[in-house]
Amino acid sequence: MSGRGEQTCVDDLHCREMARRIDWAVRLRWFFVAASLVMAGLLPLLGQSTRIGGCFLAVGLALAAANHLARRRLQVLVGRRGGDAASLRQLCLIQVVGDYLALSVVAYALGSVETPVMFLVLPNCILVALYFPPLQSLAIALLGLGLALLPLVLELGGWLAPVTIFGAAYREGIVGSPLILSVQVAVLVSCVLFCWYLAGVIRKSLLANEEEIEARYRELLAMSREKTSSVLHGAHELKAPLAAIRGYAFTMRDGYAGTLPEKALRVVERIGVRCDRLLAMVSDIIRLGNLQSPVRVGEVFEPVALAPLLAELVEEVVSVGSARQITVRLATTDDTARVRGTVEHLHTLFQNLLVNAVQYSRPDSEVLVTLAVSDGRVTVAVQDHGIGIADEEMGKIFNEYYRTAAAASHHDEGDGLGLAIVKAIVGLLGAEIEVASEVGRGTVFRVVLPAAAGEKA
């Protein structure tokens, strides 16, 4: 595992896998939280002392708070480039030690040796063996074992008042017999060591597989970057000659090279129009390539007010829609809503959705843009009353260069890159996009973005 700590969770496949395992453990811990709170209310009803119920209540509340903090910390480590495998292992260690302390309290409340509760140390022993190098995981497993046995040691030494739930005679039958007590402790120790060893073997095999997968993954990334670089280079090389051809065509059209016959004038006009389309496609290719690039240069995300930006975009596309009697309208429930991003990205995102909505709408219909805020999330919906999208094509609409047959016949000037650009920007902003459509009735795209921290939401 040498050198892994230098990589981030965004780049390191092993690190992301560890984050998923920790997330699974955090979600599993809610089961123990619920069980502790249930026991806190149930034990007093069964005649046990309120002190025992209080122990379970304290454990349940402590684990709930720790789980909430762990989930938030995990989101920070995975969502930012500052997180790495070492940070994740530190988070895991804090959680495991907290679990061991909670188990110690529960073991005491349930009479230490009277129930097999101390064996709950085994799941965490398995987890640490999967997350940590062998010697570290062994040390942590032994720490957990010691904390699980600590209440029993303190009771036998007279430093802690014993608790019994099945009666003093039952307890004395275990504690008063050195053989029975020794066997129980020996079984516990053996189970801990066996689980640690078994999990360590599994971890070694998993690491070998992960390293092989990661090597292949990095090869694919390198190939993808090389392909993107080649495409971008080719696109840039095309822009200059296309712009020159366009310039010459319109120079001839405007009569600067002499008067052209009407038939030749129409041909020159078509050349210029085709050049415009090709230049627009080249610009989209470059924009999509830049969005998909793993290297981000000069981008600073900051709170951006969405309502004014959407109002500006609606004004821009109104003229496009008016030629076909298509109305474009904006409805907002919160003019102060802000999201983190760049004005350029947000402008491109919603411009593509709005232009698509207008282009694929039927004459004499309406395109409605709505903005709403709820539970810290900002939702922008773009709804048209156009040709719609068939269910079997829904999963392909964000693919590069893909256009449905209905879209191509309705509007033949698209390049199939608009929605691919939308999807790339949505991913970059940490947002989500949802699509609902009915053939012949229309489509609605909903973009859900996290509200900017500290802003009204």
Phi, psi and omega in degrees: 000012181297138178084348182293329181295344180279345183263159182261166179294336178289324186263335190262115181297319179298319180296318180294323177295320177297320179298320178295322180292320179294320178299319177299317180295322179296316179293323178294327182295336178297333176297317179290328175299311180298318180298320180295318181291324176296315179297326179299325179271334186277319186300316177299327179290337180268010175095002178281162184290153178294338179296321178294316177299323178296323177299314180293322178297315180298318180296315181299314180293319180296316179294323179297315179296316180297321180295318179298314179295320180296320180296318179293318179295321179296319178298321179294315183294322182279325185279345180242160181281000179277347181279146177213180183297322180297319178295321179294319178294325177296317177299317179298317180299316180299317181293319182294316178298320176299320177297318180297319178295318178297319179296324178298317179295317180295319179300319178296316183294333181259022172082021176056269186273355183285337179230161179278023185299331181297338180287352174292354175292340186296316180304317180290330175297321178293317181298313182294329177292333178279333186265329191245157173300159189308308184293321178295316180295324177296317180298318180291321178297319178292325175298315178298320177299316179297319179292326178294324181273350185303313180302321179296317179297316180294324178292316180295330179276355179082009180270350182220132180292127182292150176242133178233140179246345179248005178107153184295325182296316179298316181296317182295330178296332179270306184292326182284351179251106181303326182293310181298315181297317181295318180296317181297315179294319181296320178297317179298313180297317180297318179296319179298312181294321179295314179297320178298315181295313182297315179295326178296320177296317179296319180300317180299317179294318179297318180298319179298316179294319181295321180294322178293316179297319181295321179298315179294322180298317180291326175297317178295321177298316180298318179296319180295318179295321179294319179296316179299318179298318180294317179297315180296319179297315179297320180296316178298321180294331181283332187299315184296308179296325178296318178296323179293315178300317179299316180298316179296319181298314182286335174294317177293319180300320184277004172088009182286345177251021181103164182285131180257148172299156184301321180294317178294325179297320179294322178296315179298320179299317179295323177300315179297318179296317179297321178296321177300316181295317180295320178296322177295320178294317179299320178296320178293321178298316180295317180298315180295319178298320178293322179293325182276353181292136179287348181259120179252119183241128174076009179268125177235113178280133179214163179298130181235129177285124186278323186301310179297323180296316179293322179298319179296318180295320179299319178297323181295322185267353179301318182294326178294318182284331185295332179296335179247020180057039177257124180270135177243123186228145179246132176231125180235148175255353180205104181284354182260002183300134179228147175228158179273132180170199173242150180299322181297313180296314181295321178298313180296318181303304186280336174295316178299316180295318181292315180297318177301315182300318180290316184296326184257013175274158176273152178304151178061037177236182184234141170252121184248127176249124180239146177232126181220154181233133179202132174053044177073015180231139181253126181245125175245123180245135176241112186243130176240171176236067187242217189284337179077175182230131180290150183301320183289345180258353186300323183285354184250352191294340179267001177287148179295135176067010180271132174223137178289158179299321180294321180294317181296322180285330181282321184214106189271006185262359182286158178248000178075015181249347185301310182286332174296321176294318178302312181298319180295318180291320177302315178296321181295325182274358183069030182257184177227150177230135180237145181231132173229133184209155175221124183303128179083351182247332179132178185221147173230127174257128177243122177254122182249117183242146174291135178294149180296135182300136177083358179259165179296130180203000000 
